[in-house]
Amino acid sequence: MTGPLTANQEKLLALFKTAIEEERKAQKLYREALHFCEEASLRGIIESFIEEEKKHEEILLRKYSELRKTDEFKDIA
């Protein structure tokens, strides 16, 4: 496809970007929570949450990149 994106394509890409941003916000929230944890077991749980959010972010980034490479979105920089 050449030319401008359709409204649906723009919305889809915006949703992926928002999802990526939300994963990053969650990581930040959990890192802040670590400052208030005194119990090692709770710290471990929160650290595992951070790692899960990182995985989610990586998956979304990978899928977003794959989507941009499809014919439907190939003109996106």
PyMOL commands that place a pseudoatom at each C-alpha (Angstrom):
pseudoatom trace, name=CA, resn=MET, resi=1, chain=A, elem=C, hetatm=0, pos=[0.000, 0.000, 0.000]
pseudoatom trace, name=CA, resn=THR, resi=2, chain=A, elem=C, hetatm=0, pos=[1.241, 3.468, -0.746]
pseudoatom trace, name=CA, resn=GLY, resi=3, chain=A, elem=C, hetatm=0, pos=[-0.044, 6.777, 0.487]
pseudoatom trace, name=CA, resn=PRO, resi=4, chain=A, elem=C, hetatm=0, pos=[-1.499, 7.797, 3.805]
pseudoatom trace, name=CA, resn=LEU, resi=5, chain=A, elem=C, hetatm=0, pos=[-2.744, 5.340, 6.371]
pseudoatom trace, name=CA, resn=THR, resi=6, chain=A, elem=C, hetatm=0, pos=[-6.432, 4.724, 6.827]
pseudoatom trace, name=CA, resn=ALA, resi=7, chain=A, elem=C, hetatm=0, pos=[-8.082, 5.858, 10.044]
pseudoatom trace, name=CA, resn=ASN, resi=8, chain=A, elem=C, hetatm=0, pos=[-8.244, 2.247, 11.236]
pseudoatom trace, name=CA, resn=GLN, resi=9, chain=A, elem=C, hetatm=0, pos=[-4.543, 1.698, 10.554]
pseudoatom trace, name=CA, resn=GLU, resi=10, chain=A, elem=C, hetatm=0, pos=[-3.652, 4.856, 12.465]
pseudoatom trace, name=CA, resn=LYS, resi=11, chain=A, elem=C, hetatm=0, pos=[-5.842, 3.777, 15.388]
pseudoatom trace, name=CA, resn=LEU, resi=12, chain=A, elem=C, hetatm=0, pos=[-4.319, 0.300, 15.444]
pseudoatom trace, name=CA, resn=LEU, resi=13, chain=A, elem=C, hetatm=0, pos=[-0.778, 1.634, 15.562]
pseudoatom trace, name=CA, resn=ALA, resi=14, chain=A, elem=C, hetatm=0, pos=[-1.763, 4.163, 18.227]
pseudoatom trace, name=CA, resn=LEU, resi=15, chain=A, elem=C, hetatm=0, pos=[-3.241, 1.352, 20.326]
pseudoatom trace, name=CA, resn=PHE, resi=16, chain=A, elem=C, hetatm=0, pos=[-0.022, -0.646, 20.090]
pseudoatom trace, name=CA, resn=LYS, resi=17, chain=A, elem=C, hetatm=0, pos=[1.981, 2.420, 21.132]
pseudoatom trace, name=CA, resn=THR, resi=18, chain=A, elem=C, hetatm=0, pos=[-0.361, 3.035, 24.058]
pseudoatom trace, name=CA, resn=ALA, resi=19, chain=A, elem=C, hetatm=0, pos=[-0.055, -0.595, 25.174]
pseudoatom trace, name=CA, resn=ILE, resi=20, chain=A, elem=C, hetatm=0, pos=[3.744, -0.325, 25.086]
pseudoatom trace, name=CA, resn=GLU, resi=21, chain=A, elem=C, hetatm=0, pos=[3.619, 2.892, 27.119]
pseudoatom trace, name=CA, resn=GLU, resi=22, chain=A, elem=C, hetatm=0, pos=[1.312, 1.252, 29.670]
pseudoatom trace, name=CA, resn=GLU, resi=23, chain=A, elem=C, hetatm=0, pos=[3.720, -1.652, 30.121]
pseudoatom trace, name=CA, resn=ARG, resi=24, chain=A, elem=C, hetatm=0, pos=[6.500, 0.855, 30.800]
pseudoatom trace, name=CA, resn=LYS, resi=25, chain=A, elem=C, hetatm=0, pos=[4.307, 2.742, 33.282]
pseudoatom trace, name=CA, resn=ALA, resi=26, chain=A, elem=C, hetatm=0, pos=[3.581, -0.492, 35.124]
pseudoatom trace, name=CA, resn=GLN, resi=27, chain=A, elem=C, hetatm=0, pos=[7.307, -1.236, 35.364]
pseudoatom trace, name=CA, resn=LYS, resi=28, chain=A, elem=C, hetatm=0, pos=[7.892, 2.221, 36.811]
pseudoatom trace, name=CA, resn=LEU, resi=29, chain=A, elem=C, hetatm=0, pos=[5.053, 1.778, 39.309]
pseudoatom trace, name=CA, resn=TYR, resi=30, chain=A, elem=C, hetatm=0, pos=[6.459, -1.532, 40.524]
pseudoatom trace, name=CA, resn=ARG, resi=31, chain=A, elem=C, hetatm=0, pos=[9.988, -0.107, 40.778]
pseudoatom trace, name=CA, resn=GLU, resi=32, chain=A, elem=C, hetatm=0, pos=[8.590, 2.682, 42.954]
pseudoatom trace, name=CA, resn=ALA, resi=33, chain=A, elem=C, hetatm=0, pos=[6.801, 0.107, 45.095]
pseudoatom trace, name=CA, resn=LEU, resi=34, chain=A, elem=C, hetatm=0, pos=[10.127, -1.591, 45.779]
pseudoatom trace, name=CA, resn=HIS, resi=35, chain=A, elem=C, hetatm=0, pos=[11.194, 1.462, 47.789]
pseudoatom trace, name=CA, resn=PHE, resi=36, chain=A, elem=C, hetatm=0, pos=[8.484, 0.679, 50.333]
pseudoatom trace, name=CA, resn=CYS, resi=37, chain=A, elem=C, hetatm=0, pos=[9.069, -3.062, 50.636]
pseudoatom trace, name=CA, resn=GLU, resi=38, chain=A, elem=C, hetatm=0, pos=[10.839, -4.267, 53.703]
pseudoatom trace, name=CA, resn=GLU, resi=39, chain=A, elem=C, hetatm=0, pos=[9.977, -7.949, 53.367]
pseudoatom trace, name=CA, resn=ALA, resi=40, chain=A, elem=C, hetatm=0, pos=[12.180, -9.985, 51.052]
pseudoatom trace, name=CA, resn=SER, resi=41, chain=A, elem=C, hetatm=0, pos=[9.299, -12.212, 49.944]
pseudoatom trace, name=CA, resn=LEU, resi=42, chain=A, elem=C, hetatm=0, pos=[7.220, -9.207, 48.889]
pseudoatom trace, name=CA, resn=ARG, resi=43, chain=A, elem=C, hetatm=0, pos=[10.209, -7.671, 47.103]
pseudoatom trace, name=CA, resn=GLY, resi=44, chain=A, elem=C, hetatm=0, pos=[10.594, -10.897, 45.164]
pseudoatom trace, name=CA, resn=ILE, resi=45, chain=A, elem=C, hetatm=0, pos=[6.958, -10.818, 44.093]
pseudoatom trace, name=CA, resn=ILE, resi=46, chain=A, elem=C, hetatm=0, pos=[7.191, -7.208, 42.950]
pseudoatom trace, name=CA, resn=GLU, resi=47, chain=A, elem=C, hetatm=0, pos=[10.442, -7.890, 41.117]
pseudoatom trace, name=CA, resn=SER, resi=48, chain=A, elem=C, hetatm=0, pos=[8.698, -10.745, 39.301]
pseudoatom trace, name=CA, resn=PHE, resi=49, chain=A, elem=C, hetatm=0, pos=[5.935, -8.313, 38.301]
pseudoatom trace, name=CA, resn=ILE, resi=50, chain=A, elem=C, hetatm=0, pos=[8.559, -5.997, 36.822]
pseudoatom trace, name=CA, resn=GLU, resi=51, chain=A, elem=C, hetatm=0, pos=[10.046, -8.851, 34.823]
pseudoatom trace, name=CA, resn=GLU, resi=52, chain=A, elem=C, hetatm=0, pos=[6.609, -9.864, 33.533]
pseudoatom trace, name=CA, resn=GLU, resi=53, chain=A, elem=C, hetatm=0, pos=[5.879, -6.304, 32.406]
pseudoatom trace, name=CA, resn=LYS, resi=54, chain=A, elem=C, hetatm=0, pos=[9.242, -6.224, 30.617]
pseudoatom trace, name=CA, resn=LYS, resi=55, chain=A, elem=C, hetatm=0, pos=[8.294, -9.420, 28.801]
pseudoatom trace, name=CA, resn=HIS, resi=56, chain=A, elem=C, hetatm=0, pos=[4.939, -7.934, 27.811]
pseudoatom trace, name=CA, resn=GLU, resi=57, chain=A, elem=C, hetatm=0, pos=[6.699, -4.813, 26.518]
pseudoatom trace, name=CA, resn=GLU, resi=58, chain=A, elem=C, hetatm=0, pos=[9.126, -6.917, 24.477]
pseudoatom trace, name=CA, resn=ILE, resi=59, chain=A, elem=C, hetatm=0, pos=[6.280, -8.929, 22.956]
pseudoatom trace, name=CA, resn=LEU, resi=60, chain=A, elem=C, hetatm=0, pos=[4.366, -5.788, 22.031]
pseudoatom trace, name=CA, resn=LEU, resi=61, chain=A, elem=C, hetatm=0, pos=[7.451, -4.162, 20.540]
pseudoatom trace, name=CA, resn=ARG, resi=62, chain=A, elem=C, hetatm=0, pos=[8.179, -7.254, 18.483]
pseudoatom trace, name=CA, resn=LYS, resi=63, chain=A, elem=C, hetatm=0, pos=[4.578, -7.506, 17.236]
pseudoatom trace, name=CA, resn=TYR, resi=64, chain=A, elem=C, hetatm=0, pos=[4.458, -3.791, 16.500]
pseudoatom trace, name=CA, resn=SER, resi=65, chain=A, elem=C, hetatm=0, pos=[7.645, -4.096, 14.471]
pseudoatom trace, name=CA, resn=GLU, resi=66, chain=A, elem=C, hetatm=0, pos=[6.278, -7.113, 12.591]
pseudoatom trace, name=CA, resn=LEU, resi=67, chain=A, elem=C, hetatm=0, pos=[3.061, -5.254, 11.839]
pseudoatom trace, name=CA, resn=ARG, resi=68, chain=A, elem=C, hetatm=0, pos=[4.954, -2.283, 10.446]
pseudoatom trace, name=CA, resn=LYS, resi=69, chain=A, elem=C, hetatm=0, pos=[6.761, -4.617, 8.040]
pseudoatom trace, name=CA, resn=THR, resi=70, chain=A, elem=C, hetatm=0, pos=[3.574, -6.048, 6.519]
pseudoatom trace, name=CA, resn=ASP, resi=71, chain=A, elem=C, hetatm=0, pos=[2.464, -4.845, 3.100]
pseudoatom trace, name=CA, resn=GLU, resi=72, chain=A, elem=C, hetatm=0, pos=[-0.479, -3.086, 4.693]
pseudoatom trace, name=CA, resn=PHE, resi=73, chain=A, elem=C, hetatm=0, pos=[1.835, -0.907, 6.798]
pseudoatom trace, name=CA, resn=LYS, resi=74, chain=A, elem=C, hetatm=0, pos=[5.095, -1.005, 4.862]
pseudoatom trace, name=CA, resn=ASP, resi=75, chain=A, elem=C, hetatm=0, pos=[5.207, 2.740, 4.245]
pseudoatom trace, name=CA, resn=ILE, resi=76, chain=A, elem=C, hetatm=0, pos=[5.312, 3.567, 7.950]
pseudoatom trace, name=CA, resn=ALA, resi=77, chain=A, elem=C, hetatm=0, pos=[8.654, 4.943, 9.023]
for i in range(1, 77): cmd.bond("trace and resi %d" % i, "trace and resi %d" % (i + 1))
show_as sticks, trace
zoom trace
